[in-house]
Amino acid sequence: IRDSGTAVLIEGGAPILEDLLIDPAGDMVTGGPNQPREAMEVRDGGSPTIRDSVLKSLAHIDDGATPTFEGVEFRLGCLHVQGQGTSPSVRASSFVGSDCPGFSISVADGAHVDVAAGDIDSRPGQAGIRVANDGSSADITGTSISGGAEGVLVGPGATVTFQRSNAQEAAVGIKVQDGDLTIAAGALVDNTIGLQVSGDSFLEVSDTDFCNETDFDLRDGAAVPSEPNRVCDDGTTELASRDGS
C-alpha cells in the first residue's frame, strides 16, 4: 500500500489484517510524534489484529483503540500511543532504525502499551520505549532493546514494569525521571550507564544483572538495593552517586 498521509485508517471494529506491506510515500518530516506521514491510524475504540506485516512509517493509536500487533516488522517505522483507554498489544514484533522523532515506541497522555517477546534496535539519540505523562504506562516482557540514547525512558508520573527483558548498548539502559519503575529478572548490559534515576522516583529492582561502564547514576536521593541483584565484577564498573545516594 503506497500513498501519502494515512495509508490505513481503522475507526472502530475488529478487522484482521495479514501479510501487508504498508509504505506511505512522502517525507517523514514532523514537528510532533503524531504528525508524520502515517502507515496506519487506529482510533474510535478499534481493536484490529495486524499480523505478519511490514510497516515502514508511523502507526498512530489513540481514542481508546486496543489493536494487537503480532509478528509485525516496523522497518524504519514506529508506534505512537496516546489517550486514556488506549492500550495496544505488541507481540513478537520488531522495530529497526526508526525514522520517527526520538522513539521507536512512544506512550503518552494516559495510554498503556503491552510489549512482549519483541526486539527494538534504536538509532543514536532515540529512546527505544518512551513512556511520558501522568498515568501513562508500559508492561515490557521478554523483550530485547538495543542502542539509542535510552533503552527505556520513564517520564514524570509514568509507570513501567520491565520483566525478563534486557536493555543493552545504549547511552542509558533505563532512565527514570519522577516515574515508577519495577525491574524483575532483567539485564542491563554494555550500556554507558545502566540505570539513571532522578527526581521523585519509585523503584523496585530484583534478580537483575548490571554490567556497564557505570552501573547506576542515582540522583536526588534515589537508591537501588544491591541484593538480590548482581553487579558485573570485571574491574570495569563503578557506582555513580550524587546527593547522598
Secondary structure, DSSP 4 states (H G I P E B T S, - for coil): ---SSEEEEEESS--EEES-EE---S----SSTT-S-EEEEEETT---EEES-EE-SEEEE-TT---EEES-EEES-EEEEESTT---EEES-EEES--SSSEEEEEETT-EEEEES-EEEPPTT-EEEEE-STT-EEEEES-EEESSSEEEEE-TT-EEEEES-EEESSSEEEEEES-EEEEES-EEES-SEEEEEESS-EEEEES-EEESSEEEEE-TT-----SS-EE--SS---EEE-TT-
